[in-house]
Amino acid sequence: MKATVENVKEVIAEAEVLGDASEMKNDIPLRDQGIDSLDVVNVYLLLEEKFDIKIPDEDLSQVRTISDIVEYINKKVD
């Protein structure tokens, strides 16, 4: 399954880490939008489950924004 901004925001909403994930900006790091480091880990775990991928610790610096996440997932699922 290809990732889109919309389905990444749905995963963030499912993680219940923000009031309204649809208002999130695509190019601002998740942590700068009010998601703390523990919640970011929860989001990554849900993304791994939804897209059937693994995000190794060494790749975490590559998935800081929603746009980064979409690009990263789409590279992994090809």
N, CA, C and O atoms as a printed pandas DataFrame, in Angstrom:
     atom_number atom_name residue_name chain_id  residue_number  x_coord  y_coord  z_coord
0              1         N          MET        A               1    0.838   -1.183    0.000
1              2        CA          MET        A               1    0.000    0.000    0.000
2              3         C          MET        A               1    0.882    1.245    0.000
3              4         O          MET        A               1    1.809    1.359    0.803
4              5         N          LYS        A               2    0.594    2.157   -0.888
5              6        CA          LYS        A               2    1.313    3.428   -0.943
6              7         C          LYS        A               2    0.820    4.340    0.183
7              8         O          LYS        A               2   -0.357    4.339    0.545
8              9         N          ALA        A               3    1.755    5.111    0.718
9             10        CA          ALA        A               3    1.405    6.077    1.755
10            11         C          ALA        A               3    1.001    7.398    1.115
11            12         O          ALA        A               3    1.549    7.798    0.088
12            13         N          THR        A               4    0.040    8.063    1.730
13            14        CA          THR        A               4   -0.351    9.412    1.334
14            15         C          THR        A               4   -0.357   10.273    2.583
15            16         O          THR        A               4   -0.367    9.762    3.703
16            17         N          VAL        A               5   -0.349   11.565    2.386
17            18        CA          VAL        A               5   -0.426   12.480    3.525
18            19         C          VAL        A               5   -1.673   12.171    4.348
19            20         O          VAL        A               5   -1.633   12.169    5.578
20            21         N          GLU        A               6   -2.766   11.914    3.661
21            22        CA          GLU        A               6   -4.035   11.679    4.355
22            23         C          GLU        A               6   -3.983   10.427    5.224
23            24         O          GLU        A               6   -4.430   10.455    6.370
24            25         N          ASN        A               7   -3.435    9.313    4.686
25            26        CA          ASN        A               7   -3.460    8.120    5.530
26            27         C          ASN        A               7   -2.401    8.151    6.624
27            28         O          ASN        A               7   -2.547    7.461    7.633
28            29         N          VAL        A               8   -1.336    8.935    6.450
29            30        CA          VAL        A               8   -0.382    9.126    7.555
30            31         C          VAL        A               8   -1.055    9.949    8.657
31            32         O          VAL        A               8   -0.895    9.650    9.840
32            33         N          LYS        A               9   -1.798   10.974    8.274
33            34        CA          LYS        A               9   -2.525   11.768    9.275
34            35         C          LYS        A               9   -3.585   10.919    9.982
35            36         O          LYS        A               9   -3.846   11.119   11.169
36            37         N          GLU        A              10   -4.195    9.976    9.262
37            38        CA          GLU        A              10   -5.158    9.067    9.888
38            39         C          GLU        A              10   -4.484    8.207   10.956
39            40         O          GLU        A              10   -5.056    7.973   12.020
40            41         N          VAL        A              11   -3.276    7.741   10.672
41            42        CA          VAL        A              11   -2.534    6.946   11.660
42            43         C          VAL        A              11   -2.206    7.805   12.882
43            44         O          VAL        A              11   -2.320    7.341   14.017
44            45         N          ILE        A              12   -1.802    9.048   12.654
45            46        CA          ILE        A              12   -1.507    9.955   13.767
46            47         C          ILE        A              12   -2.772   10.185   14.589
47            48         O          ILE        A              12   -2.713   10.204   15.818
48            49         N          ALA        A              13   -3.912   10.358   13.927
49            50        CA          ALA        A              13   -5.178   10.529   14.643
50            51         C          ALA        A              13   -5.520    9.272   15.434
51            52         O          ALA        A              13   -5.985    9.355   16.571
52            53         N          GLU        A              14   -5.287    8.107   14.829
53            54        CA          GLU        A              14   -5.549    6.830   15.500
54            55         C          GLU        A              14   -4.691    6.678   16.761
55            56         O          GLU        A              14   -5.121    6.068   17.740
56            57         N          ALA        A              15   -3.483    7.234   16.727
57            58        CA          ALA        A              15   -2.586    7.161   17.880
58            59         C          ALA        A              15   -3.051    8.062   19.025
59            60         O          ALA        A              15   -2.560    7.956   20.149
60            61         N          GLU        A              16   -4.002    8.949   18.727
61            62        CA          GLU        A              16   -4.568    9.856   19.729
62            63         C          GLU        A              16   -3.501   10.663   20.456
63            64         O          GLU        A              16   -3.504   10.764   21.683
64            65         N          VAL        A              17   -2.576   11.245   19.664
65            66        CA          VAL        A              17   -1.496   12.031   20.250
66            67         C          VAL        A              17   -1.726   13.532   20.094
67            68         O          VAL        A              17   -1.022   14.340   20.700
68            69         N          LEU        A              18   -2.713   13.903   19.280
69            70        CA          LEU        A              18   -3.074   15.302   19.074
70            71         C          LEU        A              18   -4.583   15.415   18.994
71            72         O          LEU        A              18   -5.281   14.439   18.718
72            73         N          GLY        A              19   -5.075   16.610   19.238
73            74        CA          GLY        A              19   -6.501   16.821   19.147
74            75         C          GLY        A              19   -7.022   16.653   17.724
75            76         O          GLY        A              19   -8.000   15.940   17.500
76            77         N          ASP        A              20   -6.366   17.311   16.756
77            78        CA          ASP        A              20   -6.840   17.274   15.376
78            79         C          ASP        A              20   -5.658   17.110   14.431
79            80         O          ASP        A              20   -5.011   18.090   14.061
80            81         N          ALA        A              21   -5.381   15.884   14.045
81            82        CA          ALA        A              21   -4.238   15.594   13.182
82            83         C          ALA        A              21   -4.416   16.187   11.783
83            84         O          ALA        A              21   -3.429   16.427   11.088
84            85         N          SER        A              22   -5.642   16.422   11.368
85            86        CA          SER        A              22   -5.865   16.957   10.019
86            87         C          SER        A              22   -5.306   18.366    9.863
87            88         O          SER        A              22   -5.072   18.816    8.742
88            89         N          GLU        A              23   -5.092   19.061   10.960
89            90        CA          GLU        A              23   -4.554   20.419   10.934
90            91         C          GLU        A              23   -3.024   20.453   10.911
91            92         O          GLU        A              23   -2.426   21.526   10.836
92            93         N          MET        A              24   -2.393   19.278   10.976
93            94        CA          MET        A              24   -0.934   19.232   11.021
94            95         C          MET        A              24   -0.332   19.689    9.698
95            96         O          MET        A              24   -0.904   19.475    8.629
96            97         N          LYS        A              25    0.828   20.320    9.793
97            98        CA          LYS        A              25    1.572   20.769    8.617
98            99         C          LYS        A              25    2.469   19.635    8.136
99           100         O          LYS        A              25    3.041   18.907    8.948
100          101         N          ASN        A              26    2.591   19.485    6.838
101          102        CA          ASN        A              26    3.337   18.373    6.260
102          103         C          ASN        A              26    4.847   18.510    6.368
103          104         O          ASN        A              26    5.561   17.507    6.356
104          105         N          ASP        A              27    5.347   19.749    6.473
105          106        CA          ASP        A              27    6.785   19.966    6.407
106          107         C          ASP        A              27    7.402   20.435    7.728
107          108         O          ASP        A              27    8.538   20.910    7.750
108          109         N          ILE        A              28    6.671   20.305    8.802
109          110        CA          ILE        A              28    7.176   20.678   10.136
110          111         C          ILE        A              28    7.326   19.387   10.945
111          112         O          ILE        A              28    6.418   18.556   10.965
112          113         N          PRO        A              29    8.486   19.218   11.619
113          114        CA          PRO        A              29    8.679   17.990   12.403
114          115         C          PRO        A              29    7.519   17.729   13.373
115          116         O          PRO        A              29    6.955   18.654   13.958
116          117         N          LEU        A              30    7.185   16.452   13.525
117          118        CA          LEU        A              30    6.090   16.064   14.420
118          119         C          LEU        A              30    6.296   16.644   15.819
119          120         O          LEU        A              30    5.349   17.138   16.430
120          121         N          ARG        A              31    7.516   16.585   16.321
121          122        CA          ARG        A              31    7.788   17.078   17.675
122          123         C          ARG        A              31    7.528   18.575   17.794
123          124         O          ARG        A              31    7.140   19.054   18.860
124          125         N          ASP        A              32    7.739   19.317   16.712
125          126        CA          ASP        A              32    7.485   20.759   16.731
126          127         C          ASP        A              32    5.999   21.077   16.619
127          128         O          ASP        A              32    5.598   22.236   16.729
128          129         N          GLN        A              33    5.187   20.051   16.400
129          130        CA          GLN        A              33    3.738   20.241   16.297
130          131         C          GLN        A              33    3.013   19.715   17.534
131          132         O          GLN        A              33    1.791   19.565   17.538
132          133         N          GLY        A              34    3.785   19.441   18.576
133          134        CA          GLY        A              34    3.168   19.059   19.840
134          135         C          GLY        A              34    3.144   17.582   20.146
135          136         O          GLY        A              34    2.523   17.173   21.127
136          137         N          ILE        A              35    3.802   16.760   19.334
137          138        CA          ILE        A              35    3.847   15.324   19.610
138          139         C          ILE        A              35    5.157   15.036   20.330
139          140         O          ILE        A              35    6.232   15.207   19.755
140          141         N          ASP        A              36    5.077   14.606   21.573
141          142        CA          ASP        A              36    6.308   14.362   22.327
142          143         C          ASP        A              36    6.989   13.072   21.866
143          144         O          ASP        A              36    6.417   12.293   21.103
144          145         N          SER        A              37    8.208   12.860   22.336
145          146        CA          SER        A              37    9.026   11.748   21.835
146          147         C          SER        A              37    8.388   10.383   22.087
147          148         O          SER        A              37    8.519    9.480   21.261
148          149         N          LEU        A              38    7.705   10.223   23.207
149          150        CA          LEU        A              38    7.037    8.958   23.486
150          151         C          LEU        A              38    5.891    8.722   22.510
151          152         O          LEU        A              38    5.702    7.606   22.024
152          153         N          ASP        A              39    5.133    9.769   22.225
153          154        CA          ASP        A              39    4.033    9.656   21.275
154          155         C          ASP        A              39    4.538    9.436   19.843
155          156         O          ASP        A              39    3.890    8.744   19.058
156          157         N          VAL        A              40    5.689   10.023   19.505
157          158        CA          VAL        A              40    6.268    9.805   18.178
158          159         C          VAL        A              40    6.566    8.322   17.991
159          160         O          VAL        A              40    6.314    7.766   16.922
160          161         N          VAL        A              41    7.099    7.684   19.020
161          162        CA          VAL        A              41    7.384    6.247   18.951
162          163         C          VAL        A              41    6.093    5.472   18.711
163          164         O          VAL        A              41    6.073    4.543   17.904
164          165         N          ASN        A              42    5.032    5.836   19.391
165          166        CA          ASN        A              42    3.737    5.190   19.204
166          167         C          ASN        A              42    3.253    5.356   17.758
167          168         O          ASN        A              42    2.742    4.410   17.160
168          169         N          VAL        A              43    3.414    6.544   17.208
169          170        CA          VAL        A              43    3.026    6.796   15.813
170          171         C          VAL        A              43    3.841    5.899   14.886
171          172         O          VAL        A              43    3.283    5.289   13.973
172          173         N          TYR        A              44    5.152    5.811   15.106
173          174        CA          TYR        A              44    6.011    4.968   14.260
174          175         C          TYR        A              44    5.588    3.504   14.330
175          176         O          TYR        A              44    5.582    2.805   13.317
176          177         N          LEU        A              45    5.236    3.043   15.524
177          178        CA          LEU        A              45    4.800    1.649   15.671
178          179         C          LEU        A              45    3.516    1.395   14.891
179          180         O          LEU        A              45    3.378    0.361   14.236
180          181         N          LEU        A              46    2.588    2.325   14.959
181          182        CA          LEU        A              46    1.338    2.174   14.198
182          183         C          LEU        A              46    1.594    2.233   12.694
183          184         O          LEU        A              46    0.962    1.506   11.928
184          185         N          LEU        A              47    2.518    3.098   12.268
185          186        CA          LEU        A              47    2.866    3.167   10.848
186          187         C          LEU        A              47    3.474    1.850   10.377
187          188         O          LEU        A              47    3.156    1.365    9.291
188          189         N          GLU        A              48    4.347    1.276   11.198
189          190        CA          GLU        A              48    4.953   -0.015   10.854
190          191         C          GLU        A              48    3.881   -1.087   10.679
191          192         O          GLU        A              48    3.929   -1.888    9.746
192          193         N          GLU        A              49    2.923   -1.084   11.584
193          194        CA          GLU        A              49    1.848   -2.069   11.524
194          195         C          GLU        A              49    0.960   -1.854   10.295
195          196         O          GLU        A              49    0.649   -2.802    9.574
196          197         N          LYS        A              50    0.560   -0.615   10.064
197          198        CA          LYS        A              50   -0.365   -0.321    8.966
198          199         C          LYS        A              50    0.262   -0.603    7.602
199          200         O          LYS        A              50   -0.402   -1.128    6.708
200          201         N          PHE        A              51    1.541   -0.255    7.440
201          202        CA          PHE        A              51    2.182   -0.376    6.132
202          203         C          PHE        A              51    3.080   -1.607    6.027
203          204         O          PHE        A              51    3.757   -1.805    5.018
204          205         N          ASP        A              52    3.080   -2.424    7.064
205          206        CA          ASP        A              52    3.860   -3.658    7.083
206          207         C          ASP        A              52    5.330   -3.408    6.725
207          208         O          ASP        A              52    5.902   -4.053    5.847
208          209         N          ILE        A              53    5.909   -2.449    7.442
209          210        CA          ILE        A              53    7.318   -2.109    7.258
210          211         C          ILE        A              53    7.996   -2.094    8.618
211          212         O          ILE        A              53    7.344   -2.224    9.654
212          213         N          LYS        A              54    9.300   -1.936    8.599
213          214        CA          LYS        A              54   10.076   -1.751    9.829
214          215         C          LYS        A              54   10.847   -0.457    9.664
215          216         O          LYS        A              54   11.488   -0.245    8.635
216          217         N          ILE        A              55   10.795    0.409   10.661
217          218        CA          ILE        A              55   11.577    1.638   10.661
218          219         C          ILE        A              55   12.697    1.452   11.682
219          220         O          ILE        A              55   12.481    1.636   12.880
220          221         N          PRO        A              56   13.899    1.086   11.209
221          222        CA          PRO        A              56   15.003    0.873   12.153
222          223         C          PRO        A              56   15.391    2.176   12.854
223          224         O          PRO        A              56   15.181    3.266   12.322
224          225         N          ASP        A              57   15.955    2.049   14.045
225          226        CA          ASP        A              57   16.354    3.227   14.822
226          227         C          ASP        A              57   17.242    4.169   14.015
227          228         O          ASP        A              57   17.114    5.389   14.118
228          229         N          GLU        A              58   18.141    3.600   13.213
229          230        CA          GLU        A              58   19.060    4.450   12.451
230          231         C          GLU        A              58   18.356    5.256   11.362
231          232         O          GLU        A              58   18.946    6.185   10.811
232          233         N          ASP        A              59   17.107    4.919   11.043
233          234        CA          ASP        A              59   16.341    5.665   10.036
234          235         C          ASP        A              59   15.417    6.721   10.644
235          236         O          ASP        A              59   14.776    7.469    9.905
236          237         N          LEU        A              60   15.337    6.796   11.943
237          238        CA          LEU        A              60   14.387    7.714   12.573
238          239         C          LEU        A              60   14.644    9.175   12.208
239          240         O          LEU        A              60   13.704    9.968   12.151
240          241         N          SER        A              61   15.887    9.536   11.963
241          242        CA          SER        A              61   16.184   10.920   11.586
242          243         C          SER        A              61   15.631   11.257   10.198
243          244         O          SER        A              61   15.527   12.431    9.843
244          245         N          GLN        A              62   15.278   10.240    9.418
245          246        CA          GLN        A              62   14.740   10.448    8.070
246          247         C          GLN        A              62   13.220   10.640    8.067
247          248         O          GLN        A              62   12.650   11.004    7.039
248          249         N          VAL        A              63   12.570   10.402    9.187
249          250        CA          VAL        A              63   11.100   10.443    9.239
250          251         C          VAL        A              63   10.627   11.427   10.313
251          252         O          VAL        A              63    9.956   11.049   11.273
252          253         N          ARG        A              64   10.990   12.680   10.129
253          254        CA          ARG        A              64   10.653   13.698   11.128
254          255         C          ARG        A              64    9.355   14.442   10.813
255          256         O          ARG        A              64    8.652   14.886   11.721
256          257         N          THR        A              65    9.040   14.576    9.528
257          258        CA          THR        A              65    7.826   15.305    9.123
258          259         C          THR        A              65    6.862   14.337    8.432
259          260         O          THR        A              65    7.232   13.211    8.100
260          261         N          ILE        A              66    5.649   14.779    8.225
261          262        CA          ILE        A              66    4.680   13.943    7.511
262          263         C          ILE        A              66    5.160   13.670    6.090
263          264         O          ILE        A              66    5.036   12.549    5.597
264          265         N          SER        A              67    5.700   14.675    5.438
265          266        CA          SER        A              67    6.224   14.478    4.079
266          267         C          SER        A              67    7.361   13.467    4.075
267          268         O          SER        A              67    7.439   12.622    3.183
268          269         N          ASP        A              68    8.252   13.548    5.078
269          270        CA          ASP        A              68    9.340   12.568    5.205
270          271         C          ASP        A              68    8.784   11.160    5.357
271          272         O          ASP        A              68    9.273   10.217    4.735
272          273         N          ILE        A              69    7.766   11.029    6.182
273          274        CA          ILE        A              69    7.170    9.715    6.457
274          275         C          ILE        A              69    6.583    9.117    5.179
275          276         O          ILE        A              69    6.800    7.943    4.880
276          277         N          VAL        A              70    5.843    9.928    4.430
277          278        CA          VAL        A              70    5.229    9.452    3.186
278          279         C          VAL        A              70    6.318    8.986    2.219
279          280         O          VAL        A              70    6.218    7.902    1.645
280          281         N          GLU        A              71    7.347    9.796    2.041
281          282        CA          GLU        A              71    8.439    9.455    1.125
282          283         C          GLU        A              71    9.149    8.175    1.585
283          284         O          GLU        A              71    9.426    7.289    0.777
284          285         N          TYR        A              72    9.437    8.089    2.872
285          286        CA          TYR        A              72   10.145    6.923    3.423
286          287         C          TYR        A              72    9.334    5.636    3.213
287          288         O          TYR        A              72    9.864    4.634    2.734
288          289         N          ILE        A              73    8.059    5.673    3.573
289          290        CA          ILE        A              73    7.218    4.492    3.433
290          291         C          ILE        A              73    7.117    4.063    1.970
291          292         O          ILE        A              73    7.217    2.875    1.662
292          293         N          ASN        A              74    6.924    5.011    1.081
293          294        CA          ASN        A              74    6.770    4.676   -0.333
294          295         C          ASN        A              74    8.047    4.073   -0.922
295          296         O          ASN        A              74    7.974    3.268   -1.851
296          297         N          LYS        A              75    9.196    4.444   -0.404
297          298        CA          LYS        A              75   10.448    3.805   -0.824
298          299         C          LYS        A              75   10.526    2.374   -0.291
299          300         O          LYS        A              75   11.022    1.480   -0.978
300          301         N          LYS        A              76   10.041    2.159    0.926
301          302        CA          LYS        A              76   10.111    0.838    1.546
302          303         C          LYS        A              76    9.135   -0.163    0.912
303          304         O          LYS        A              76    9.437   -1.354    0.839
304          305         N          VAL        A              77    7.988    0.302    0.462
305          306        CA          VAL        A              77    6.973   -0.622   -0.054
306          307         C          VAL        A              77    7.102   -0.902   -1.543
307          308         O          VAL        A              77    6.399   -1.760   -2.074
308          309         N          ASP        A              78    7.991   -0.189   -2.221
309          310        CA          ASP        A              78    8.205   -0.461   -3.660
310          311         C          ASP        A              78    8.977   -1.719   -3.887
311          312         O          ASP        A              78    9.238   -2.085   -5.033
